[in-house]
Amino acid sequence: MELSVFFAGTGGSLPSQRRGLPGILIRRGGERILVDCGEGTQRQLLRSIGLTDLDEVFITHLHADHWLGLPGMLKTFDLRDRERPLHIHGPRGLRDLLQGVMRYAGATSYELFVVELADGEILERDGYEVEAVAVSHRGPALGYVFHEHDRPGIFDPERARAAGLTEGPDFGRVQRGETVDGVTPEMVMGPARAGRKLTLSGDTRPCEALRVAAHGSDVLVHEATFAIEEAERAAQTGHSTSTQAAGIARDAEVKLLALNHFSIRYPASIIRDEAREIFPNTVLPRDFDTIEIPYAERGMPELQRWSERDTSGALPLSGAGDEAQRMDGESTAPERADKFS
């Protein structure tokens, strides 16, 4: 199953000619989950992979550069006759914010629900869970950990035959977790295989809670607003330097660190080089780049540059394919979500 991170915007606080404001699209199978929605996010998506019909939205905190693009996107979905409810998650204060904004943006014909998450709260989804982690910024702020459930181990047909099973339906039954003629799955299956893990910091100072929550992640997306020379300013404003983010990645033993939320005052190469001195496997995505996260047995996470993509024989990136793949049916979001009127 595909798991990837698409960077719609990698800038911090102010947009530039090359970097939009924060917006990350997680693609897992047919699901499309947006984390943050800075001003211009829907335009960034339209210019690249298309504005897909989102399944859920997660907001890290309530500073305008992380949510200001949301009202316009919600109205666009309305004009496109969206029917499915949409759940928007975030820290304390999100409901009041969106109520006020949508009063002027206008109501939507589809239902909007807001879910204010607490530190450590876990949302169960089909095949994975999402954990909210309180981080250290100015005001309520959350990071998010997307962690897949473990997968069954690899089936060993030789062990199954030796245990007395006949090749055919019995093999399938035991792989699905059934006990067949006294043969349990544990007798013929290898150890469970760990699911993939993705952690996103949002805006934060170096944060022990995030380091713990991110431990063993395949990918850590961490803000790096400042270079090391402005560590004092980073602390005052609730942000991290390149080296602080790299230290979190090193201590959390992640496979790949992706830095984002860059200040326009530095060339990206400065941030990159400082971070790599501490954590060599660091990348700096540009807008429209993607990180593919394969299963562990298929390789390491890899940054794919938008500028280097192979477009030979590719279909137009209109987003229609994403919409066709999205999961239908009722949302799995918690029933306690507050509904907008």
N, C-alpha and C positions, 0 to 999 in steps of 0.2 A: 504494500500500500504506500502510495506517495506521501511523503511528509516534507514540506518545504516552507521556507520563510522568504516572502517577497517584500523588498524594501521600497515602499511607495515614497517615503520621505526620510532623509537621514540627517537633516539639519537640526539645529537647536535654537529655539526662541525666534530667530529671524530667518526668513527664506533668503536664498541667494539664487543666482542664475542657474547654478548646477545642483542645488539641494533644496528640496521642499521640506515642509515641516513634518513632524513625526507621524508616521503611519506605517504599520506592518501588517501584512496579510499572511496568515497561516493557512496553508492548503494541506488538508489531510484527507486523502481519498476524495470524496465528493463534497466535503465540508469546507466552508470558507469563513474564517474567523478574523475579524479586524481588531488589532490592538492599537489604540489611539487613532485620532482622526483630526490631524491638524488642518488648518486652512488650506484649501486646494487639494485635499486628498482625492476627492472624486475625479478631479481633473487629471491628477497624476495617474490614476488607474485607467482613465479613458485613453490617455496617451500611450499606454503600455499594454497591459494584459486585458483591459476591458473592465467595466464596472460590474462586477459579479453581484448576484443577489445573496447578500450575506446571511449566514446562519446565526451569528452572534457578534456582539461588539463588547470589547473590554477597554475601559478607560483607566489609565494608570493614576492620574491625579487631575485636579480641576484648573490648572493653569491653562490659559486660553490657547496656547500653541499646541495643546494636546487634544482639544475637542472642538475647536471653532469650525472645523469643516463638517461636523456631524449634522447640524440642522439642514444644511443644503442637501446633503446626501439623503437624509430621511425624506425630504420633500421630492427628490428625484425618484426614489423608490415609489412614492405615492403616485407620481405622474406616470410611472410605468406599470401601474395597476398591481402592485404587490398585494398579495392576499394573506400570506403567512404572518403571524405575529413575529415581532423582533424583540429580543431581550438584550438590554444594554446593562452591563455590569461595571461597577466602579466603587470608589471609596465613599465614605460618609459625606453627605452633601450633594451627591450626584442627583438625587431626585429633585431637590429644590432648584438646582441649576437648570435642569432640563425642563422643568415645569415653566420656569420663567422664560426661557428661550423659545420654547415651542408655542407659548402664548402669542408671540409675535410672528414666528415662522409659519404658524398655521397648523391645524390638526391634520393627522393622517387618516386615511380610510382604513388602513390596517392597524392592528393593535400594537402599541408600544408598551413594554414593561421595563421597569427599572429594578435592578437588584443591587442593593448596597451591601458590599462584602466586608466581613471582619477579618482581622489577621488570623491566618491559619485555617480559614474556611475552605472547604474542599467541595467542588462541584463534580459529581459523577456524570460521566458521559459514556457513550457507547465505545468501549475499548480503551478509554483513557480517563484521566481526571485532571481538573484544573485547580491548583492551590493558589490562594491569594496570600501574599507575604507583605506585611507592613514594612516599608522602607523609610529611610531618613531623608526627608525633603522638607519643604516649607509648607506645612499643613498636611492633611491626610493624603497618603500616597501608597500605592501598592505596586509590587512586582508580581509577576505571574509565572507559575511553573506548570507546564503542560507535560504530563507523564503518562505514557502508555502503560496499560496493564501488561504483565508478563505474558509471553506466548508459550504454548505447549512446547515441550522438547521434541527432538527429531525422532520419528518412529523408526524402530529397528526391525525390519521384517525377519531377519535371521533369528533374533531373540524370540519373536512372536511364534515362529514355526517350532523352535525348540521347546516353547512352553505349551505346544499342543494346538495352536490355532491354525485354522485352514485359511489359506489365502482367498480373499474375496470379501463378502460382507462383514465377516468377523474382524478383519483388519480395520475396516472403516469404523466399526462400532467402538473398538477399543481406543482408536485415535480420537474419537469424540468424547471420551471420558467414561465409557461404560465398562463394566466388568463382564467378561465373556468366559463362561466355563471355568470360573475361578481365576482367570488371568486379569489382573488389574492393569490400568495404564502405566503405573509406576514400574511394572515388570518389563515393559517393552518400549518405553519412551525414555529418551534422554532427559537431562535436567531442563527445567524451564529456562527460556531465553528471555532476557530482560527486554522490556519495551524501551522505546526511544524517549529521550527527555530533553525538553527545550525550556530554557529560563530566560525571561525578559525582565530587565531591572526597572524600566521606567526611569524617571529622574530621581537620583539619590546620591547622598554622600556614601563613602565606603560603609558597608552595612553588614554586620556579623550575621544577622538573620538571613539575609540574602545569600551569603556565602554558604551557610548551612543548607538552606533550601536548594541551592544550585548544585550541590555536591554530585559529581559524577555525570553532569549534564553532557549530552552530545554537543549542544551549542548553548553558549551563554551570550545573549545580546545585552551589552552593558553600555550605558552612556559614558562618554568621555568628552565632556564639554570643554575642559581646560587642559593645557599642557602643564607639565610639572612646575614650571616657573611661577604659576599662579595658583599654587595649592591653597594659599590663604584665602584668596577670593572664592575658590571652589567651596571651601568649608563654609564661608559666610553665606553663599547663595544656595547651599544644599545640593551641590553637584560633585562630580568626581573628576580627577585628573586621569590622563592616559595610564600612568603608572599605577595609580590606585585600582583602576579597573583591572589591569593586568594582574595585580596582586591577588585580587579576588578570584580571578580565573585560575591562577596557579594554585592557590590554597584549596579551591573547590575541586581541583583535579578534573576540570572539564576538558573535552576533546578540542573544541574550537571556540575562540573568543571573537565575536563580531562587535566592533565598536560603532556607536552612532551618536547622534545628538551633538554634532560638532559645532563649536563656535566659528563664526566667519573670520575671526581674527588670526587663525593659523592656517598655513598650508597643511593639508591632510597628512603629508609625509612626516611632519614633525610628530603628530599624534601616533602614527603608525610605528615610527622608529623607536620612540620612547617606550611604547607598550611592548614591542618585541624584545627589548633588552631584558624584560622580566618574564614574558610569556611568548615564546617565539611563534606559536601557532595562532597568531592574531591576524585578522583581516579587517579592512575598512570598506564595507560595501558602499557603492554609489547608489544613487536613486535608480530603481528598476533592476538592480542586481537581485539574484536569488541564491539562497543557500539550500542545497538539497541535503536531506538527512536520511541516509540509507539505514537499513538494519545493520547491526554491528558486523554480522558475518559477510556483508556485501561491501564493506569499505568504510572510509571515514567521511564525515561531512565535508562538503566542498562548495566553495564560492564560485558561482557562475556569473560572469560579467554579461550584462545586457548587450554591451557593445560587441561581444565576441560570440553571440548566439548564432547557431546555424539556422538560417531561414530558408534553406533550399527545400522546396516542396512543402513548406509549412502552410497551415491554414491561416487565414486572417485572424489577428488577435483582437477580435471584436468582443470577447467575453461571452459569446453565445454558448461556446462549449462549456464554460464554467456553469452557466445557468442550467444547461441540460443535465449536468452531472450532480447538481445539488440534491441533497437528501430531502425527500418529501415526507409528509406526515407531521405529527405533533411535535412541538419542541420538548426537549428533555430538561429545560430549565426549571428551577425550583418553583413550587406552587406558591411560595410566599412572596414572589415578586409583586411589586406594586404596579398597578395598571394606570396608564395615563388616561385621563378622560378627554 
